[in-house]
């Protein structure tokens, strides 16, 4: 059905990024990759609640947590966490841990988290992290697109939802 069609932004082919599951909201390219891409902005992605990694919970002992971050943290875990700021897509932009401001993307990498949409809760013996979604969350959610298709949206509507202000055009080699 899509044979001979391409997706463009201002006449140029787009970077059609995708991922598994957003956890309800996709993310701005700027928040994840540090580059403004006009058609890759945060948008809702409903219908993903049954995705295998809509939410995940992981527990880090004090030692596992500090080792992963490569820092020494004194006191109990309930004193470690400070201010947090969020991205337009609901991911962690920055989180202060032990007086150090970490980017959400850095914490995702260091801790091996499924996404930057997470919350941290101190426990007596460590930190519990709950993530929403699986992947970088920029572009089209595979579970979200499937949910849209299941409710009667066609590919044109799905692409327009995830890749904002783009156009489907006939491919001319």
C-alpha positions as CSV (number, residue, x, y, z in Angstrom):
1,X,0.0,0.0,0.0
2,X,2.9,2.4,0.6
3,X,4.9,1.4,-2.5
4,X,6.4,4.4,-4.2
5,X,5.8,6.8,-1.3
6,X,8.3,8.6,0.9
7,X,7.9,10.8,3.9
8,X,9.4,14.3,3.6
9,X,9.8,17.5,5.6
10,X,10.1,20.6,3.5
11,X,10.9,18.5,0.5
12,X,13.7,16.4,2.1
13,X,13.5,12.8,3.2
14,X,13.0,12.5,6.9
15,X,15.0,10.4,9.5
16,X,12.2,8.1,10.3
17,X,13.3,7.0,13.8
18,X,11.3,4.5,15.8
19,X,11.4,2.4,18.9
20,X,9.5,-0.2,20.8
21,X,7.2,1.5,23.4
22,X,7.0,5.1,24.6
23,X,5.2,4.5,27.9
24,X,2.4,6.9,26.8
25,X,4.5,9.9,25.4
26,X,7.2,10.1,22.7
27,X,10.2,12.4,23.2
28,X,11.7,15.4,21.5
29,X,14.9,14.7,19.5
30,X,16.4,17.7,21.2
31,X,16.0,16.1,24.7
32,X,17.6,12.8,23.7
33,X,20.1,13.6,21.0
34,X,20.7,17.3,21.6
35,X,19.6,18.3,18.0
36,X,16.4,20.1,17.1
37,X,14.5,18.1,14.4
38,X,11.3,19.9,13.6
39,X,9.2,16.8,12.9
40,X,10.5,14.8,15.9
41,X,8.7,16.4,18.9
42,X,7.0,14.8,21.9
43,X,3.5,13.6,21.3
44,X,1.0,11.3,23.0
45,X,1.1,7.6,22.2
46,X,-2.0,6.0,23.7
47,X,-2.9,2.4,23.7
48,X,0.4,1.0,24.8
49,X,-0.6,-0.1,28.2
50,X,-0.4,-3.8,27.3
51,X,3.1,-3.5,25.8
52,X,5.7,-5.9,27.4
53,X,7.8,-3.0,28.7
54,X,5.2,-0.3,29.3
55,X,6.6,-0.2,32.8
56,X,9.6,-2.0,34.4
57,X,10.9,-1.9,37.9
58,X,14.5,-2.5,38.9
59,X,16.2,-2.3,42.3
60,X,19.8,-1.3,42.9
61,X,21.5,-2.0,46.1
62,X,23.5,0.9,47.5
63,X,26.7,-0.6,46.2
64,X,25.3,-1.4,42.7
65,X,23.9,2.2,42.4
66,X,27.1,3.9,43.5
67,X,29.3,1.6,41.4
68,X,27.2,2.2,38.3
69,X,27.4,6.0,38.8
70,X,31.1,5.8,39.7
71,X,30.7,8.0,42.8
72,X,30.8,7.6,46.5
73,X,27.5,8.6,48.2
74,X,27.4,9.1,52.0
75,X,24.4,8.7,54.2
76,X,21.2,6.8,53.5
77,X,19.6,6.6,50.0
78,X,16.8,8.9,51.1
79,X,19.3,11.8,51.3
80,X,20.9,11.1,47.8
81,X,18.2,12.4,45.5
82,X,17.7,16.1,44.8
83,X,16.0,18.3,42.2
84,X,14.6,16.8,39.1
85,X,13.5,18.4,35.8
86,X,11.6,16.8,33.0
87,X,11.6,16.9,29.2
88,X,8.6,17.8,27.0
89,X,7.9,14.0,26.7
90,X,8.0,13.3,30.4
91,X,11.5,11.9,30.5
92,X,14.1,13.0,33.1
93,X,16.0,15.9,31.8
94,X,18.3,16.3,34.8
95,X,18.3,14.7,38.3
96,X,20.5,15.7,41.1
97,X,22.2,12.7,42.9
98,X,24.5,13.4,45.8
99,X,24.8,17.0,44.7
100,X,25.7,16.1,41.1
101,X,23.3,17.0,38.2
102,X,23.0,14.0,35.8
103,X,21.3,14.1,32.4
104,X,18.5,11.6,32.1
105,X,20.2,10.1,29.1
106,X,23.4,9.6,31.1
107,X,21.5,7.9,33.9
108,X,19.7,5.6,31.4
109,X,23.1,4.6,30.0
110,X,24.9,4.2,33.3
111,X,22.1,2.2,35.0
112,X,21.0,0.3,31.9
113,X,17.5,1.6,32.1
114,X,14.9,0.9,29.4
115,X,14.1,4.6,28.9
116,X,14.6,8.1,30.3
117,X,11.0,8.2,31.5
118,X,11.7,7.0,35.1
119,X,11.2,7.7,38.7
120,X,13.6,6.8,41.5
121,X,12.5,6.0,45.0
122,X,14.9,5.5,47.9
123,X,14.6,2.4,49.9
124,X,16.4,1.4,53.1
125,X,19.0,-0.7,51.2
126,X,19.1,1.1,47.8
127,X,17.1,2.7,45.1
128,X,14.0,1.4,43.2
129,X,13.7,2.7,39.6
130,X,10.4,2.4,37.6
131,X,10.7,3.1,33.9
132,X,8.0,3.7,31.4
133,X,8.6,2.7,27.8
134,X,11.4,0.9,26.1
135,X,13.9,2.7,23.8
136,X,14.9,6.3,23.0
137,X,11.3,7.3,22.6
138,X,12.0,9.6,19.6
139,X,9.8,9.2,16.5
140,X,7.3,6.4,16.1
141,X,6.4,3.9,18.8
142,X,5.8,0.5,17.4
143,X,3.3,-0.4,20.1
144,X,1.6,3.0,19.7
145,X,1.4,2.6,15.9
146,X,-0.1,-0.9,16.3
147,X,-2.7,0.5,18.8
148,X,-3.6,3.3,16.4
149,X,-4.0,0.7,13.6
150,X,-6.2,-1.5,15.8
151,X,-8.6,1.4,16.4
152,X,-9.0,2.1,12.6
153,X,-6.2,4.6,11.8
154,X,-4.5,4.1,8.5
155,X,-0.8,4.5,7.8
156,X,-1.2,8.1,6.7
157,X,-2.8,9.1,10.0
158,X,-0.2,7.2,12.0
159,X,2.7,8.7,10.2
160,X,1.2,12.2,10.5
161,X,0.8,11.7,14.3
162,X,4.4,10.6,15.0
163,X,6.2,12.6,12.3
164,X,4.6,16.0,12.7
165,X,4.3,18.4,9.8
166,X,5.6,15.9,7.3
167,X,4.2,15.0,3.8
168,X,3.8,11.8,2.0
169,X,5.1,12.2,-1.5
170,X,5.5,10.0,-4.6
171,X,9.0,8.7,-4.9
172,X,10.8,9.9,-7.9
173,X,14.2,8.2,-8.4
